Structures are given as C-alpha cells and as structure tokens.
Amino acid sequence: MWRNSRETFGFVAIAFHWTIALLFFGQIALGFLTQEVANRPRLQFELYQWHKSIGFLILALALSRIGWAASGTQPEPIAGTPPWEAFAAHVAHLLLLALTVIVPLTGWMIASASPLRIPSFAFNLVFVPDLPLTRSDAAEAFWSRLHALLAYGGGALALAHACAAIHHHIIRRDTTLSRMLGI
C-alpha cells in the first residue's frame, strides 16, 4: 500500500522516514568529520561540499515528506496508548519534522553568510544560490553555532525516538515499530 491508513504507514511515508533518518545521522557524522580533518584543507573542502549536497537533499526530501503527510491520513496511536504518551510522541514527531527542514536551512545560511563566497552546487550538478543574508565572519559563526546545536539536538531527539520505538517493540510488544518497518 502506497498511502497511510488509520492503522499503519504506507510505503512512501516509510521510505521518506528511513531515508531521511539515515541521511540525517550520516550528516551528523560527516559534519563532525569535517572538523576533524581541519589540518587537511583539500579533504575538508570536499567533505564540506558533500555535506552541503546531502543537506540540500534532506531539505528537498523533508519538504516533500511534509507535503505527502499533509495530503493523506496519519495512523492513529496504538490502542491502549496513554494520552500523555500519544501527545509526547506527536510533539516529538513535529519537532523532528521541523528539524529536518531547519537544520539544512541553517546550513544553507552558513554558506550564504560566509565572506568566502564559495558557490554551492548540489552534487556538482545544480547551482544553489545563496540566501540574501549579510556576509560576515560574525554571521557565519552565528549560523554555524546554531546549525551545530540544532543538528546535535535533533540527533539526540531522533535517538530518543528510536529508543522509544525499540521499547515499544521489545518491552510492550506492540506494533509501533513494525508498522514503520512495513511488516
């Protein structure tokens, strides 16, 4: 089934979820790696270009995912889920969706505010123009700090989300995880 039902997620929602999750966690590792190779400028530059490209991809996928979700049904919470837990899960999902848009946007803002004026090309194929921001070292530093804070915070929230799904699967033995696995 391509679309969600009241009981489970459809193939498209599942594909968006896992693709974005893997890319997001990969980006955290890649962003960390870009800092670890500061003594190798050529490698660092190449890693930054990959990091930007994957960030633009995440942004496009996240916006598509939000559009897809808004156009269809969302599964109901599992029967027996306490209202507070259903609310907390809903808030966490909204925050994660927002972060999959905001984190790449703040990365784009870093590139746009940088006085170095290095052009952005998504996967060396598509030119991505800078956002209309003031260029300065201070602006670049601000967006860099915010980007890192949101990325690491998003990673922590995603990890908590994954732990909650595993808890539901192993301890509660309900279908919370299996319906996002498509089984």
N, C-alpha and C positions, 0 to 999 in steps of 0.2 A: 504494500500500500504506500503510495507516494505522499499522501496527506495525513496529518494527525487525525486521530479520533478522540473521543472523550476518555478512552481507556489507555491509549498508547500513542507514541510518537511515530510519524511516518518516516519513510526513507530519506526525504530531503532534509527534514529537521535533524535527523540523526547524523547525516553526512555533514551538515553545517556544524553541528555541535562538536564532533570529534575532530574535524579538520581544523577548525578554529582553535580548539583546545591544544592540539598538538603543535600548531604553529605558534600559539601564544607562549607555551612553555619553552619551545625551541628559541623563541625570540629573547626570552629572559636569559637563557644560557648564552646565546650569541651576543647579546648586549654586554653581559659580564665578560665574555671572551675579548670583545673589542677593547676593553680597559686593560686586560691582562697582557696584551701584545703591544702596548704603547711604545715599547723600545724597538718595534719593527714597523715603521710607518707605512710601508707599502702593503703589508699584510693587513694592518689596521684599516687602511683606506678601503681595501677590497671587502673586508668584513663589514665595515660601515655601509658600503653600497648594497651588500646582500641584506643587511639588517633593514635598511630603508625599503628595499624592494619587497621584502616579506611583510613589512609593516603596511605598505600600501595594499598588498594583497589581503591582509587581515582586515583592513578598513573596508575594502570592497566587499569581502565576504560577510563581514558583520552587518553592514548596511543591507545587503541582500537578505541576510538571515532575519533581520528585524522586519523587513518588508514581507517576507514569506510568512513569518509568525503572525503579523498583523492581518494577513489576508485569510487566515484559517482559524481552526479550532485549536484550543490548547487542552491537553489532557487534564482531567480532574485529579486532585490529590488522591493517593491511595486510600481506600476505605479504612477508617479507624485512625487516620492521622489526626492528632490533636490540632485544634485551630491555631494555636500559637506556633506550632511547628510548620503548618502549611503557610502561615504568614511569613515566618522567618525564611522559609525556602523561596517564597515568591520574591521577597526583598533581595535575597542573595542572587537570585536569577536576574532580576532587574539590574542590580549593581554590576554583575558580570557582563551582561549585555552592554551596559553603558561603558564599562572599562574597555571592552573590545573595540569601541569607537574612540573613546577619549585618549587612550594610551597611544594609538597610532597618530591621532591628531596632534598630540603634544610632541611626538617625534617629528612630524612634519613641521611643526612650529620651530623646533630646534634648527632644522636645515634652513628654514626661511629667515630666521633671525641671525644666523651666523654671518659675521663680517667676511668670511672666506668666500662666500658666494659660489659654493660648489653646486653645480646643477644636479638635480635629481632625475634619474632615469630608472623607471621600474623595470628591473631585469634587463637593463641595457636596451630596452625596446621602445618604451613610451616615456617621453619627456613629461615630467610632472612640475608644473610651475610653482614657484614659491607663493606662500600666502602673503598678503600685504601687511607685513609686520615691520617694525623698526629693527634695523640691524645694529647690533652692538654686542660686545662681549658680555655685558651685564644681562641683556635679554636672552642671549644664548645660554648663559649659565642658569638663569631662572627657569627656562623651559627644560633644560637638562635635568635639573634637580626635581622638578615636578614630574617629568616623564619617568624618571627612575623610581620616585616614591610611588606613583600610581601603578607602575609595572610590577614592582615588588609587592605592593599591597594587593594588586589583582592576582598575582601568583599565590599569595597566602590565602586569599579568599577562594580561589579555584582549588587549592589543596584541601581546604576545609570542606568544600563542596564534594570533592572526591571521597574524602574520609566519611562524610555523612552517607553518601551513596553506598559505600562499602559496608558501613554499619547496618544500613537497611538490608543489604543483601545477606550478610553473614549472621548478624545478631537477630534482626527482626524477621528475616526470611520472607520479605515481601518483594513485590515486583518493581520497586523504584529503579533499581539499576538495570534489570533485564529489559524493561521497556525502552530504555535509552540505548541498549545494545541491539534492539530489534529482535529479541528472542522471546 
